[in-house]
Amino acid sequence: MMRQRIEDGTYPPRSRVPSVVQLTEEFGIASMTAHKVHRALREEGRIYTEPGLGSFVSRQQPQGTEGSSEA
């Protein structure tokens, strides 16, 4: 869901991505799942978090990180 939106440009570089709360509401998923999505995307280098501001799409996307469809 979020990974695909980052890849297709729905969430362009340096744009804010939905918060954990927004993900749970939009997709009807558990908050733990939404946390896992954010963590996986951070570990892949697709997003970064600015404390107090939110999470944002990284400027340059990693190459060759075809991962789970959960994120």
Order of alpha helices (4+ residues) and beta strands (2+ residues): alpha-alpha-alpha-beta-beta
